[in-house]
Amino acid sequence: MIDPAVNGTLNVLRTCAKVSSVKRVIVTSSTAATLSINPNDVVDETVFTDLSVYLAMKAWYGYSKTLAEETAWRFAKEKGIDLVVMNPGNVIGPVLQPTLNYSVEVIVDLINGKNPSNSFYYRFMDVRDVSLAHIKAFEVPSASGRYILADPDVTMKDIQKLLHELFPDLCRVDKDNENEVGEMAYKVCVDKLKSLGIEFTPIKESLKDTVVSLKERCLLI
């Protein structure tokens, strides 16, 4: 997981560095690279996850995303590349692919009464907003640095409660069940993202569209 993330990113950046017509490169990273384990922190674009945290957890996805982004920033600085990085949380909304990806599988797990591992770190954003943010990063001349793409007001508990409200017949665990997911109290600042003109799709709409899409593709099991 680590080698493809790091070397894949470097391969693209090396090619971009050879082509004078490439004026800006957008890298899709993850909020996994902006994690704080201190519940009193306010997470913004200045926060990089301490790699030792992921090593201790053996959380190789988060480790790979953080290391790949750090590597991209070093290379971009060396080569003078105009780099902008998007750091999305769990991306939900209408599904395009015929199989489950990790982010949407979290929703399926919740419907099936399972608590995804490390779920108290999760933040969410609609795929349509994530797509628009990438476009804005290309088109807005002043776009620069990193952007956290996550609804700052929505936690894992909010997602769970909304799923029960929207689809009570699908959810297999009562909302008052003792296995209710936990949540961390750290805050997320998205002021920089809003400066690109991004308005968040209501989370209730995102969840509804996610589950309807999953049902249409027979991905709810």
Secondary structure, 3 states (H helix, E strand, C coil): CHHHHHHHHHHHHHHHHHCCCCCCEEEECCHHHHCCCCCCCEECCCCCCCHHHHHHHCCHHHHHHHHHHHHHHHHHHHHCCCEEEEEECEEECCCCCCCCCHHHHHHHHHHCCCCCCCHHHCCEEEHHHHHHHHHHHHHCCCCCEEEEECCCCCCHHHHHHHHHHHCCCCCCCCCCCCCCCCCCCCEECCHHHHCCCCCCCCHHHHHHHHHHHHHHCCCCC
